[in-house]
Amino acid sequence: MVQKETLRKHLLQWEGVLSDFSLPAWDDFPALPLYMDQVIFLLNRYLAPLPEQAGEKRVTPAMINNYVKLKIIPPPVKKRYDRTHLAELIIVCVCKQTLNTADIKKLIPLSLSEQEIRRVYEDFITAFSEMRQYFIREVRKAVEPVFSPANEPVSRLLFRTAAVSGLSKLLTEEIIRLDDEEGLGIRQ
């Protein structure tokens, strides 16, 4: 029972962190262009609740340079990054938790204007906020049987969360595939 009590404490703490986590609004971005080290600092602050992969930083200059090289984001102008870069980098960093770079590249075409990128970013942060709240509610429901008199094993919670993650990834990839094949205009 000590393990379950420890788990309960950690889940409550995690829920608090997730409840407080929101992505910055477009107007919260600095109006002036930034150098790489400033971009890294801001992105790490904005995305602090996201997990770092084992032995890998959340965002590095090499990652950003790679996104530019792969044409996922546009190159900086005179070594400076503007609001559009910050918005695109946040979308990339959040999505890379589950999607590969080829699929992420399809989400934000390089040809978009600043106004279009702003709209995409605002849609993204709205969806992120809605799904964050939904996810918190669903996790509460999934956790309940573990701590209730039903006394479900913790492993079942782990299996549920892994299944949700995998199924969500499959659904996202299917929507992207359908948009590619059918030209549904979903990403516009």
C-alpha positions as CSV (number, residue, x, y, z in Angstrom):
1,M,0.0,0.0,0.0
2,V,3.0,2.3,0.5
3,Q,3.7,2.2,-3.2
4,K,0.1,3.2,-4.1
5,E,0.3,6.1,-1.6
6,T,3.6,7.3,-3.2
7,L,2.0,7.0,-6.6
8,R,-1.1,9.0,-5.5
9,K,1.2,11.8,-4.2
10,H,3.2,11.9,-7.4
11,L,0.0,11.9,-9.6
12,L,-1.5,14.7,-7.6
13,Q,1.7,16.7,-8.0
14,W,1.9,15.9,-11.7
15,E,-1.8,16.9,-12.1
16,G,-0.9,20.3,-10.5
17,V,2.0,20.8,-12.9
18,L,-0.1,19.9,-15.9
19,S,-3.0,22.1,-14.7
20,D,-0.6,25.1,-14.5
21,F,1.0,24.3,-17.9
22,S,-0.1,26.6,-20.7
23,L,1.6,27.6,-23.9
24,P,2.4,31.3,-24.4
25,A,0.0,33.4,-26.4
26,W,1.3,34.9,-29.6
27,D,1.4,38.4,-28.0
28,D,3.5,37.0,-25.2
29,F,6.4,36.4,-27.5
30,P,9.0,39.2,-27.7
31,A,8.3,41.6,-30.5
32,L,12.0,42.0,-31.4
33,P,14.0,39.2,-33.2
34,L,16.1,37.0,-30.9
35,Y,19.5,35.3,-31.2
36,M,19.7,31.5,-30.8
37,D,20.7,31.5,-27.1
38,Q,17.7,33.7,-26.3
39,V,15.4,31.4,-28.3
40,I,16.8,28.4,-26.4
41,F,16.3,30.1,-23.1
42,L,12.7,31.0,-23.9
43,L,11.7,27.7,-25.3
44,N,13.1,25.8,-22.4
45,R,11.1,28.1,-20.1
46,Y,7.9,27.8,-22.1
47,L,8.2,24.0,-22.4
48,A,9.6,23.2,-19.0
49,P,6.8,20.7,-18.1
50,L,7.6,18.6,-21.2
51,P,9.8,15.6,-20.4
52,E,13.4,15.6,-21.6
53,Q,14.3,12.4,-23.4
54,A,17.0,10.3,-21.7
55,G,20.3,12.1,-22.0
56,E,18.8,14.7,-24.4
57,K,17.9,18.3,-23.8
58,R,14.4,19.6,-24.5
59,V,15.7,22.1,-27.1
60,T,19.3,22.7,-28.4
61,P,20.9,24.9,-31.1
62,A,21.7,21.7,-33.0
63,M,18.0,20.7,-33.0
64,I,16.9,24.1,-34.2
65,N,19.6,24.1,-36.9
66,N,18.4,20.6,-38.0
67,Y,14.8,21.8,-38.2
68,V,16.0,24.6,-40.5
69,K,18.1,22.2,-42.6
70,L,15.1,19.8,-42.9
71,K,12.9,22.7,-43.9
72,I,10.6,22.2,-40.9
73,I,11.0,25.8,-40.0
74,P,12.3,28.7,-42.1
75,P,15.9,29.9,-41.6
76,P,16.6,32.8,-39.3
77,V,17.0,36.3,-40.8
78,K,20.5,37.6,-40.1
79,K,20.9,35.0,-37.4
80,R,17.7,36.2,-35.6
81,Y,14.5,34.4,-34.9
82,D,11.1,36.1,-34.8
83,R,7.6,35.2,-33.4
84,T,6.9,32.9,-36.3
85,H,10.0,30.9,-35.4
86,L,9.0,30.7,-31.8
87,A,5.5,29.6,-32.6
88,E,6.7,26.9,-35.1
89,L,9.4,25.7,-32.7
90,I,6.8,25.3,-29.9
91,I,4.5,23.3,-32.2
92,V,7.5,21.1,-33.3
93,C,8.7,20.5,-29.7
94,V,5.2,19.5,-28.5
95,C,4.5,17.3,-31.5
96,K,7.9,15.6,-31.5
97,Q,6.8,13.8,-28.4
98,T,4.7,11.5,-30.6
99,L,5.2,12.4,-34.3
100,N,8.2,11.9,-36.6
101,T,9.7,15.0,-38.3
102,A,8.2,14.1,-41.7
103,D,4.7,14.3,-40.2
104,I,5.5,17.5,-38.3
105,K,6.8,19.1,-41.4
106,K,3.4,18.6,-43.0
107,L,1.7,20.4,-40.2
108,I,3.2,23.8,-40.9
109,P,4.1,24.5,-44.6
110,L,7.1,26.9,-45.1
111,S,5.0,29.0,-47.4
112,L,2.7,30.3,-44.7
113,S,2.6,34.1,-44.0
114,E,3.1,35.5,-40.5
115,Q,-0.7,36.0,-40.2
116,E,-1.3,32.3,-41.2
117,I,1.3,31.1,-38.8
118,R,-0.3,33.1,-36.1
119,R,-3.7,31.5,-36.8
120,V,-2.2,28.0,-36.9
121,Y,-0.4,28.7,-33.6
122,E,-3.5,30.1,-31.9
123,D,-5.5,27.1,-33.1
124,F,-2.7,24.8,-31.7
125,I,-2.6,26.4,-28.3
126,T,-6.4,26.4,-28.0
127,A,-6.5,22.7,-28.9
128,F,-3.6,22.0,-26.6
129,S,-5.4,23.7,-23.7
130,E,-8.7,21.8,-24.4
131,M,-6.9,18.5,-24.6
132,R,-4.9,19.2,-21.5
133,Q,-8.2,19.7,-19.5
134,Y,-9.7,16.6,-21.1
135,F,-6.6,14.6,-20.4
136,I,-6.6,15.6,-16.7
137,R,-10.3,14.5,-16.4
138,E,-9.6,11.2,-18.1
139,V,-6.6,10.4,-16.0
140,R,-8.6,11.0,-12.9
141,K,-11.1,8.5,-14.1
142,A,-8.5,6.0,-15.1
143,V,-6.7,6.3,-11.7
144,E,-9.8,5.9,-9.6
145,P,-10.0,2.1,-9.7
146,V,-6.4,1.8,-8.6
147,F,-7.2,3.7,-5.3
148,S,-10.8,2.6,-4.9
149,P,-12.0,-0.6,-3.1
150,A,-11.7,-2.3,-6.5
151,N,-7.9,-2.1,-5.8
152,E,-6.9,-2.6,-9.4
153,P,-3.2,-3.2,-10.0
154,V,-1.1,-0.2,-10.9
155,S,0.1,-2.1,-14.0
156,R,-3.4,-1.7,-15.5
157,L,-3.1,2.1,-15.2
158,L,0.2,1.9,-17.0
159,F,-1.3,-0.3,-19.7
160,R,-4.2,2.1,-20.2
161,T,-1.9,5.2,-20.5
162,A,0.4,3.3,-23.0
163,A,-2.7,2.3,-25.0
164,V,-4.1,5.9,-25.1
165,S,-0.7,7.2,-26.2
166,G,-0.4,4.6,-29.0
167,L,-4.0,5.0,-30.2
168,S,-3.7,8.8,-30.2
169,K,-0.5,8.6,-32.3
170,L,-2.3,6.2,-34.7
171,L,-5.2,8.5,-35.1
172,T,-3.0,11.6,-35.7
173,E,-1.0,9.7,-38.4
174,E,-4.2,8.5,-40.0
175,I,-5.6,12.0,-40.2
176,I,-2.3,13.3,-41.8
177,R,-2.3,10.4,-44.2
178,L,-5.9,11.0,-45.3
179,D,-5.2,14.7,-45.8
180,D,-2.2,13.8,-47.9
181,E,-4.1,11.3,-50.1
182,E,-7.5,13.0,-50.3
183,G,-6.5,16.7,-50.1
184,L,-9.1,17.3,-47.4
185,G,-7.5,20.7,-46.5
186,I,-7.4,19.7,-42.8
187,R,-4.1,21.5,-42.2
188,Q,-5.1,24.8,-43.7
